[in-house]
Amino acid sequence: MIGELRMRFWVESILATLTVVVAVITLTSPSWIEAVFRLDPDGGDGAAEWSLVVVLSLVTFILARSARCEFRRGRMLRSSGA
């Protein structure tokens, strides 16, 4: 089954994993944005970090749902013999 999944499933799964990792890093260490990019987009009030966490959480949810649908599609195709 694993080898029969389309590339789309793998791309969505990997991107969902990356976005959730970045969201967790942002929650635990919000100053990483300033350290990496050497800029302070929100003037230190944390709004940019919270916005990033919200956006990344939504993207993670969408990617995970899409990967789940792709996984179920592959499972249904396999059970139907196609």
N, C-alpha and C positions, 0 to 999 in steps of 0.2 A: 504493500500500500504506500509506504513512504516514498519509494522510488517512482511511483506512478503519479504523484502530485505535480501539478503544473508549476512552472517557474513563478507565476503570479503569487501562489500561496507562500513560497519561500521569501519573495521580496516583501510582501505585506507583513509576514511574521517577523522578519529581521528589522524592518522599519518600525514596527510596533514596539519591539524590544528596545530599540535605540531611543525612541521617543519617551518611553516610560523611564528609562535610565536617566536621561537628561532631566526629566521632570523631577525625579527623586533627588538628583544631585542639586537641582535648583532649590528644592524644598529644604534640604539639609545644609547647603552652603550657598546661599543666594549671591554672595559676593564674587562667585566665579566669573560672572559676566564682566564685571569691572576688571578682574585680574587678567582674563584672557584677551578681551578686546580693548582694554585701556580706555574705556569711556564709561560715563555714568549717565545712562539715558533718562533716569527719572529723578536726578538730583538727590539721591540718597533716601527717598521715602519708600522704596520697595515696590512701587506700583508695576514697574517693568517686569520684575521677577514674578509677581503674582499673575500678571497677564500671561507671561510665558508658561507658567505652570498650567493655567486654565487652557490655553491653546494646545499645549502638548498633550494634556489629558484628553481633550476632544479628538485630536488627531490619533492618539493611541486607541481610543475607543472605536473610531471609524475603521482604522486599519485592522484591529483585532476582529471586529465583526465581519469585515470583508474576507479576512483569512479563514475565519470559521465557515463562512458560506462556501468558500472555495474548497475547504477540506471536506465539507459535507457533500459537495458536488462530486468530488472524486470518489467518495465512499459510495454514493448512489450509482455512479457509473460502473464501479467495480462490481456491485451487487447485481446490477442488471446485465452484466456480461458484455457491455459495450467496449 
